[in-house]
């Protein structure tokens, strides 16, 4: 492809060379430079990518895209842009021939519920006969094939590569989770979604390498409502008015609020042998009244389902297809029911901060278990405040808390556990410490009393445990199933 074609939607300045240069590949890691490529100088927090231009040139790069007006040796084209990250997004779209424009696109953002809602949307559309591609926290799904992803919203080149595969596979719809970091890092620069969902907002991802404060976090989140044609926002969220500030899309609200455009009512928590979920009705001027049943427990999953049905109803789906999808939907590590009966219930969930943990335990209390048992740890090299808060919530809301390891990374497990104990010791909650996560899960299952609800949280869909920088295979669900199998469950 000619360099000029790649740059057609960008503002840039040619410092040297020609736009007629033939390009063989887009590269933003100098180690992957090949003959005829264009190297985009995207600097990280520790390295200045411009320092690696000589290496890229030596490997045969035909052009470089820079954010500094640097001098370069050799016969190479140099393009100056204000943001190399933004340039990568626009150039990647051009490289893959703008695949997003060939599908109906649905972007989902929010602090909680993105993954579950995206899977619900995907399942509803698929059960309505549509072919759907998905990108998010649990990876990318294209034509039944799974591709692991490093981030909730991958780098723009990876995204466009997935979108191109979706188009090749005949996907009519693309559903993706849009993180605040994805917006901040220009991974979705230039996008216009057909539909967007904003599930909720609460303080999270605030720190030196993420967002400066809640205001910045919220500002990036709400940008999705200026990146879509039609937006749906949770009317019940306390920050609703701030969430919709500056929106440019056609806007609809959903929730229990009387002034919501799509209202939820008649919520009922259902627990039968082999089923733990809820039922509810929803009503709106454009969709009429529908009755839903969701095979996932918790009020927030009713809200997630409401969001999913809201957007899908605008697209056009039948009530039968919606109910079939919601009765069967399952999301790895998101309120995932490993086992349920009158004997006991075992659930795996990704809740790894105070907000998610509190919401989860409050929800499970609605099903009136004999005892609510929570098994969790906290990640190393992360906020200590999170540990104190989660410990305190466990002490206040669970009948028994089993403190164990999570991804300790480069910290000692015992140090992390002591921080969690600092929080739980503010309460009179009953707890025990079992540092080995496998042993902790086994104990919770082997010592369960009839009617107990056991919730193993923090890692969810993850299939590894990270210790001293090394990832070892570990799955909460597989481990729980192993102990249940020994009991003949």
N, C-alpha and C positions, 0 to 999 in steps of 0.2 A: 504494500500500500504506500502511496506517496505521503510524505510527511505533511504536506499541505492539507490533504484530506483528513488526517488525524487531528489537525488543529483547527478545523473549520468552524467549530463553535466556541473557540477560546479567544480571549484577548492576549496578544503576545507581541514580542519584538524580536526580529531576526538580528542577532548580534554578529552572525558569521554564517556563510554558506547559503544553501538554496532550499526552498520548500519543495523542490522537485526531487529531493533525495528519496530513494527507495528504502523502505523500512521493512525488515524481516520479522521483528519481534519487539514488544514493549517490555522493558526491564526496569525494575526499581531496586534491585539488589545487584551491585556491581559484580558479585561473584557469579551471577547467572548471565552476564553479558555474553553475547554471541556476535558473529560477523553480521553486520548490517542492521543491528538493533538500534533503538533509541533508548538511552539511559536517562531516567527521570531522577533528579537529585532530591530525594525525599529524606530530610534529616530527622534523626531520632533525638531522644533526650540526651543521649551520650555521644553520638557521632554526627559529624557534619558530612553529609553525602558528597558534597563538592570535593572533599579530599580524595574521593575514589574515582574521579573522572579519568586520571591517567591510566588506572587499571582497566576501566571500561574501554578506553580508546585502544589500549594495547591488545584487547581481545577482539577488536574490530568494530566497535560501535560506530554507526554512521552519523549519529546525532546525539546531542545531550540537551535536556531541558533543565534550566537552572533558575534559582531564585536570587542569585548574586551575579553581577556582571563581571565574570571571571575571564581570565585569559586562558586559552587552550592551544596546545600545540597540535600540529597535524592537520590534515584535510578533513575537517569534521564540521557539521552544521551545529550552531549553538542557538538555542531558542530561550529567550528570557520571559518568565511569567511571574506573577505575584505569588502564586501558590502552586507548588509542584504537585501537592496532593489533589487539588482541584483539577489540575491539568491531567493527572492520571485518570480521574473519574471520566472526564469528557473524552479523552483519547481512547480509553478502554471501550467506551460505548461505541465510538466510531470504528475501532478495530474489529469489533464483533457485529458491526452493521446494525446498531441500535435495536437489540433484541427486545428491550422493554416495550418499545412502541408496537410490537407485534402480539402483545398479550394484554389482557385486563389485569391490572395490578392492584394489590391490596397491601398497604403497609400498616403494621401494628406497633404502637409504642405504648409506654407506661412503665411504672415501677414494677408492678406485679401483673401476672396474668397473660403476658405476651405469648409465651410458648403454648399454654393450654388453649388460648383463644385461637391462635394460628392453626393448631391441629383440628380444632372444632370447625373452623371455616373450611379447611382442606377437606375434611370428612364429609361435611354437608354438600359441598360442591361436587365431590366425587360421587356421592350417592345420588346426585341429581344428573349424573351422566357426563360431567365435565372432566377434562384432564387437567390436573393441577400440579405445579411445582412449588416447593416450599424451601425457604432458607431461614435458619434461626439458631437458637442456642443448642439444640440437639442435632445440628448439622443440616445438610441439604438433602432433599428427597426429590428425585427426578425419575419418572417412569418406573417407580418401584425400587430404584437403586439408591442406597444411602451413601453420602459423601461426608466424612467428618469435617468440621470447620473449627478453626481456632477461636474465633470471636463470634458473638451473637450476630453482628453485622460484619462480614468479612471485608477485606480490602477491596476497593472498587474493581480492580482487574479480575479478582476471583469471582466477585459478584457477576460481572458481565459474562464471564466464562460459564457460570452456572445458568444464567439466563439464556445464553446461546444454546446450551444443551437442552434446555426446556423447549425452546422453539423447535429444535431438531426433533425432539421427542413428541411434538404435536401438542404441547401444553397450551391451553386456551387462557389459563389463569396462573398468575404468580402471586404467592402469598409470602410475605417476609416480615420478620421481626426487625424493627428499626430502633437501635439503641441510641442513647444520647451521645455516646462516644462515636458512633457511626456517623451521626450528623456533624458533630464537632470536628471530626477528622476528615470531613468531606468525602466519605465513602459513598454517599448517595447524592453527591452534588450533581445538579442538572436533572434530577428525577422529577417527574410529576406523576403521582399515583392517581389512579382512577378513584380509589376509595382509601380512606385512612381511618383507623380506630385508635382512640386515646383512652386506655383502660382506667388509669388512675395515676396519682402522683404523690409521693412522700419522700422525705430525705433519704438519699442513698447515693452511692458512687461519688462521695465527696471526699477529696483527699488530694495530696500533692500531684499524683499522676492521673487524676480524673477531673473533677469539677471543684472550683474554688469554694462554692457555697451552694445552698439550695436554689437561690435565685438564678445562678448560671445554669444549673441542672434543669430547672423548669424552662428556662428560656430556650435551651436546645430542644427539649422535648416538644414544646408547643410549635416549633418551626414546621412540624409535619403538617399542621393545618394550613400552612401556606405552600405546601408541596403537593396538594391533592385537589381534585375536583369536588369530591363529596367527603365530608368528615363526620364521624360519629364520636361523641364524647360522653363520658360517664357523668350524668347530671347530679348524682348523689355525692360526688367527691367534694370535699370541703374547699378545694382549690379550683372548683369549676370555672369561676369567673376569670381567674388568672390563667387557667389552661387555654381558654378560647381567645384571650387577648391578642389582637392583631391578625386573627385568622382571615384568610381570603377565599376560603372554600364555601360551598353550600353546606350548611351546618345542621346536624340533627343531634338531639340528646337522647340518652336512654337511662333508665333507672326506675326506682320506686317513687321518685318525686312526682307530685301531681302535675307539674308543668313539663315533665319529660315528654318528648315527642313519641317515644316508644316506652310504654310503662310495663313494669313487672308487678304481678300480684299473685295472690293465692299460693304462696310458697309453702311447701310441705316437705319435711324431712322424712325419708323412707329408709327403713332398715329391715330387710327380710333375709332369709337364708340365701347366701350367695349374692345379695344385692345391697349396696350401700350407696344411696344417692338422694335425689330430691325431684320434686315435680313443681311446676309453676305455670302460670299463664302470662302471656304478654299481649299487649294491645297497642295499636297505633293507627293513625288515620290512613297511612299508606299500605299497611299490611293486614288490617283487620285484627281479629283475635285468634291467637294460637295457643294450644295447650302442649307443654313440653315435659319430657321426663329425661333426666340426665343420670347416666350411670357413673357419676363421680360425686363424692360427698362434698358438702360445704356450701355456705351461702355465696362465697366468692365464685364458686363454679357456676352458680345460677347466674351471677352477674357476667361471668365470662361467656356463658351460653347466650345470654341476652345480647351481648355485643356481637357475637358471631352470627346469630339469627338476624339481627338488625341489618347488617350489611348484606347477608345472603338473600334476605327477603327483597331488598332493593334490586339485587341482581336478577332475582326471579327463581325461586325454588318452591317445591310443594311442601305442605305440612308433613306428609308421610315421609318424604326424603329427610326432612329435618329431624323428625322423631327417630327414624331408623339410625341416623348418624349419631345422634346424642346418646342413644341407648347403647351404642357400641364403641364410642370413642374412648381411646386410652392414650395417655401420654406418659412416656417413660419418666419416672421420677417426679411426677407432678400429681400428688394425691393418688398415687398408684396403689391400688388394693392388691396386695400379694395374696391375702387369704381373708375370708370373712365367713363366720358362722355364729351360732349361738355360743360356741366355745370361746372363741377370741377373734379379734380382727387385727391384721398386721398391715400397716401402711408405710410406704416409702415416699418421702417428699423432699424437695430441693430447698425448703426453707432454710436460709443460712444467715438471716439477720433478724433483729428484734421484731420488726414490723410483721414480717412473714410468719415468724414463729408464733407470735401472739394471735394473729388472725387464724392460723391453723389450729392451735389448741382450743381457742374459743369455739371454732366450728365443730371440732370433734366432741366437745362437751354437749353440743346440741343433740347428739345421738345417745346420751345418757349411759356411757359405759360404766361398768362396775368400778374399774380403775382406769385412769388415763396415764399410761407410761410413755415417757419420751426418752429416746436414746440420741445423744448428740455430742459433738465436739465443736471446735472452731478452728478455722484455718490459721496457719502460721504466717508471719510477716504481713499481718493485716491489723486493723484497728483493735486495740485493747478494749475500747468502749463497747464494741459489739459483744465481746466476751462477757463483760460485766452485765450488760443488758439481757443477754440470752440466759445467763445463769439465773438472774432475778426472775425472769418470766417463767423459767422452768420451775423454780421454787414456789411461785405463786399459783401457777395454773395446772401443774401436773401432780398426780398422787405419788408418783415416783419418777425421779430423774436419774438416768444412768449416764454419767459423764464419761466420755471416751475420746479417742483420737479422731481427727478429721485429716485434712491435708496439712501436716505439720510443717511442710516445706523445710526451711532452714532453722526453725525453732525447736526447742525440746518440748515434747508432748507434755511432760510434767509441769513445765512453766505455763503452758496454755491452760492446762487443767486448773492450776492455782488461780489464774485470772477468772475463770468461770466460777470457781468456788467463792471468790470474793463477792460476786453478784448473788449467788444462791444463799450465801450465809447471811444476807440481809433479810432473808425470809425464814420461816420455820418449816419450809418444805423438806420432805424426805428425799434423800439422794444417796447414791453410792458411786464409787469411782472404779471403772474397769478400763484401764488404758488401751488394751488391745480391742480394736473395734469388732473383730469377729467374735471374740469372747463375750463382749457386751451385748451384741445382737443375740447370740445363743442363750445367754442368761435371761434376757427379756422374754424369749419364747418359751424356754424350758421351765421358767418359774411363773408363767402367766396363770392368773386365776380365771375361772369361768366368767365370761362377760367382759374381760379386759380388752382395751384398745391400745395397741402398741404402735407408736409412731417413731420411725427411724428417720431422722432428718439431717439435712446439711449437704448431702452429696447427690441425692436424687438419681439422675440418669448417669452420672459419672461411673466409668468402669475402671477407675484407678484410684490409688492412694499415693500421694506424693510425699516422700520422706527424703530429706537431705538432697533435694533436687532430682531424685530418681522416681519415676512413676512405676508402681507395681500394680498388677491387675487386682482389682477389688470392686465388687458390686454389692451394694446393700441388698438389692432384690435377690441376687443369686445366693447370697449368704443366708438370708431369711428362708428362702425356699429349701436350702440344704437342711436346716434345722427342722423345718416343718415336715420335710420328707421323712426324717428320722422318727417323727412322731406318727407317721402314717397319714399325714394331712394331704 
